[in-house]
Amino acid sequence: MPSQMDILTITRPDDWHLHLRDGEVLTTLAGFSARQFGRAVVMPNTKPPVTTVEAARRYRDRILAALPAGTRFEPLMTLYLTDATEAAEIDRARASGFICGVKYYPAGATTHSDGGVTSLARCEAVLARMEELDVVLQLHGEVPGPGVDPYDRESLFIEQELAPLVRRFPRLRIVLEHVSTAAGVEFVRAQGLRIAATLTPQHLLLNRGAMFDGGLRPHLYCLPLLKRERDREALVAAATGADPRFFLGTDSAPHARAAKESSCGCAGVFSAHAAIEIYAQVFEKAGALGRLEAFASHRGADFYGLPRNGDRITLAREPWRVPDTYPFGGGTLVPLLAGESLDWKLMPAAAPA
């Protein structure tokens, strides 16, 4: 019988940044997230991207249909911001009841971002309407381009785009997604309560050396890239600290093994198979396991103005081995920490009385 120190029960967490893809893989991916999270902010960079409220409604219906029977999981939908997005679409989003924000991708910055924004100056009317209606802007905070050092993309974005944006729209609520640098942490801390950030398991767990440990490891390639150890330490301090503006967002981004292990591999780390267990491992290593609930279950809901989940999950100290692969459509998917051991394991939900 495990002791009390080997059991951790917390309010069911939420994932405030998730890629569920679409089509035949949706059933597999939705099940991974639904077993641990009550809600998830679903990214709109599908093919084609989700640029309208009606497209988001149809995508939401497909997600709900893909969930395992009896699952209670709420997809929180987002719109893909483009140069052509109209302010009227923000009115429809606000009235929908199921769209929680609008996602900004710089054109060409990451997976399926070809239709992203070429200049925030083209979106002034939309951003003004979002500020007026209190619709959250979710940012992929990088400056792309052949002349930009890939390790400087986040810092440059903060300096060139985010700081001016905050000055122009001081009441706009903004989430800097998958923050990866000490500079990103410092910027959020220096702002008011309307600016927040999500933190991924890979950026909390690993520094950039991990991608080259014993050879090139393509399944750790993500955007933004893993950064220096001092950046990782700053992220862990933010996650485990008391600032309510840093919360869980996995950015779990699956790609088939063949698409990762290629001459031009895709960016993205798949972590939805064991996200809460990996976060628990990070928090325990930092001596802050008692703060996991606030980070995973409270802060995101509070920032988005949603009620915290009413049910709970239980983790047990029970070492288990992460599978080498999972089925993924007609191929396989290599998860974060494939073949390695985790100390915490999510326990199955109790059957209803």
N, C-alpha and C positions, 0 to 999 in steps of 0.2 A: 504494500500500500504506500503510495507516494506521500511524503510529508507535506506540510503546509507550504514549506519553502520551495517545493517542487511543483506547485500549482499556481498558476496566475490566471485570475478571472477578471476580465475587463468589459466595459461597455463595448458592444459590437462596433468595430471601427468602420471608417469609410475610406474610399480611395478617391482622392480629389484630382487625379490625373491618370487616365487609363485608355489604352488602345485595345478595342475589341475586334477590329477589322470588320469584315462582312462576308457574306456568302457561306460556303460549306464549313469553314473553320469557326464560325460564330458560336455554335453549340458547345464545342470544346472550350473555347476561351471564356464564354460567359459562366460556365460551370466552375472554372477555377476561381474566379472572383467572387461568385455568389456564395461559395462555401465559407468565406471569411468576412466579407464586407456586406454592410447593409445597403450602401449606395456607392455609386461611382460616377465621377464626371467623365463622360465618354467623349473622346476626341473626335473631331469631324473630318480628319484628313484621310477619308476613305477614297475609293475611286468609283464614281466621281465624288468630289468633296460635298459635304453637307452644308450648303450655302443658304438654304431657305428653311423657314419653319415647317413647311409641308414636308420637305425632304427629311428633316429631323424627326417628324412624327412617324414617317414610314420606317425610318431606321430604328426608332424606339420600339415600334411594334415588332420588328424582326428580332430585336434583342429579347424582348419579353417572351416571344414564342420559342426562343432557343434555350430558355432557362430550364433546369431540371424541375420536374413536377414537385409542387409543394414549396418551392423556393420563394422566399420573400427578399427581393433584391430590386432596388429602384435605380434605373439608369437616369442620370441627370444629363440632359443633352446640351450640346454647344453648337454654335454656328461658326462656320469657317469664314473669316473676314477676307474680303477681296477689295481691290480698287473700285469695283462696281457695286459693292453693297450699298443699299439705300437706307436712309434713316427710317423709312416706313417699316422695313423689316425688323428693326429694333422694337418698334411698337408691337408688332405681331409676336415677337419673341417674349416680350414682357407680359403680354396677355395670355400666352400659351399655357402657363402653369407647369411646363415640364422642361423649359430651357433655362439654364442657370448662368449662362455666360456666352461670350463671343471670343473665339480663339484667333490670335494674331500669329501668323507664320510669316517671317520675311521670305519673299520669293526665293526659292532655291536653297533654303537653309537646312532642310532635313527631308525625311521621307514624305513623299506626296505633297510637297510644298510648292510645286510649280505654279499653282494658281494663287499663291499668297500675295501679300501686299508688297508693291514695289517702292512705296513711300508712304509713311504715315500722314504726310501732308495731304494725300488724296482722301483721307478718311476723316477729316476734321468734322464734317457734319454728322457722321455716324457716331464718332466719339462724344460729341457734344450731346447727342440724344441719349447715348448710354449713360453719361454723367447725370443727365436730367432724370432719367427713369431708374437710376441706380441698378444698372445691369453691369455685371462684373466683366472686366477685360482680362483674359488669360493670355500671357505672353510667352512665346518661345523667344527668350531674350538673347539672341545672337545676331551679330553683323556678319553676313556671309560675304564671300568674294575672293577671287584668286589672290589679291594682294594682302589679305588679312591672315595673320598667324592664327591657326585654328584654336590655339590655347588662349588667345586674347579676345575671342569673339564675344564672350559674355561681358567682359570688362568694358570693351568698346561700346557695346550696346547700351550699357548703363550710362556711360558718359555721353554718347552721341544721341541716343533715342529716349531712354527711359527718364533721365533727369529732366530734359525739356518737356516731355509728355506730362510728367507730374506737375510741373509749373504751369502748363497751359490748362490742365484739367484737374484742379486741386481736390475736387469732390468725387472724382472717378475712382471706383474701387478696382484695384489691380492685383493680380496674382502673378508674380514672377515664377514661372514654372521651372521645375527641376534645377533650382539654383545650385551652382557647382563651384563657386569661388568664395574666398574670404571677402572679396570686394562686394559680391552680391549680398552676403550676409550683412556687411556693414551698411550697405545702402538701405536695405529694408529696415534695419534697426534705427536708422537716422530719420525715417519717415514717420508719419502719423499712422493711426490704426487702420487707414483705408488701403495700406499697401502690405501685402503678405507674400509668402513664398512656400512652395512645396519642395519636399526633399525626398529623393529616391533612395531605395536600399543600396543600389550599386555605388552611388556617390558617398553614402555614409560608410560603407563597408570597405571600399577599395580606393587606392590612389592610382595614378597613371602608370606606375611601374607594373601593376598587375596585368596590364594588357600585353606586356612584353616578357612576362615571367616564363623563362624556358623556351621562348619562341613567340611568334605573333599569335594572339588569342582573339580571333575575330568575333567571338560571342560576347566579348566585353567591350566591343566597339559601339559607342552610342554618341549621340549629340544632345547636349554638350558633352565633350570628352571628359573622361576622368581627369582630375587635376592633381596638383602636388599634394604631398602629405599635409602641409600646413593648411591647405584649403579643406581637405577632408576633416581635419581636426576642428576647423571653424564651423563646418556644417554639423558635426556631432555636438558641439557646444550649443549651437542654435536649437537643434532638435531636442536635446535633453535639458535645456534651460527653461526659464519661466515665461519667455516672450510668447504670447498667444498667437503671433502672426506667422509662426513656422509650424507647418503641419504635414501630414502624410500625403504623398502623391507618388505612386510607384513609377509612373511613366512606363509601365510594362508594355513592351512594343515587340510583339512576336514576328519573326521572319523564319521561313523554312530554312533548314540547315544548308541546303544547296545555295540559297541566296546569300547566306552569311559567308560560307566557305567558297568564295569565288574570286575572280580577278578584280572585281569591284564590289566588295561586299556591302550589304545594307547596314545602316546604323540602327541600333535598337537592342535593348537587353530585355529578355523575357523573365519576369520575376513573379508573375501572378500565381505560379504553382505553390509558392511558399512565402509570400510577401510578409505576412505578419510574424512568421517564425524568424525570418531574417532580421526584421526590425528588432524583435525581442533579443536576438543574439547581439546586435549592435548596442542596444541599451544596457544589457547586462554587462558587456565588456567595459562600458563607460561607467559602471557603478550606478546606473540610473534606471533600473528596471521599474521602479515605482512610478516613474514619470511617463512610461509608455502610454498609458491610458489617455492622458491629456493630449499628447501629440497625435495619437492615432484615432481617438474617438471623440474628443471634445472640441479642439480648436478649429478644425475645418468647418464643422457644423455651425459653430458660433460665428465664424467670419461670414459664411454664406447666409446667415440668418435662418437656419433650419433647426428643427428640434433634434437633440441628440437621440440616438437610437435607444429604444426601450429594452432591448434584450441584451444578452451578454454572451461572450465566448470564453472558452477555457483553453489555456495552453498548459501542457504538462512537460516537465523535464524528462524527455524520453528521446534519446538519440536515435536518429534515423538517417538513412542514406538517400540523398536526392537522386532520382533516376538519371541515367545518362541522356535519355531523350524521352520525348512524348510524341504521340501521333499528331500530325498536323496536316490536314487535308490528305493529299496523296503522298506526303513525305513525312519528315520528322522535324522536331523542334528541340533545340538544345537549351535547357534552362540555366539560369544563373546558379552557380555552385554545382553544376552537374557532376555527379559522382562523389561529391563531398558530403560530410556529415554535419547535420544541424542538431543542436542540443535541445531545442524546443519543438514541440509538435502540437498542432491544433487538434483538439479532441472533437469527435463527432458530436453534433448537436443532440441533446436529449430528445427522445420522442415525446410528443404532446401527451399530457395526462388524459 
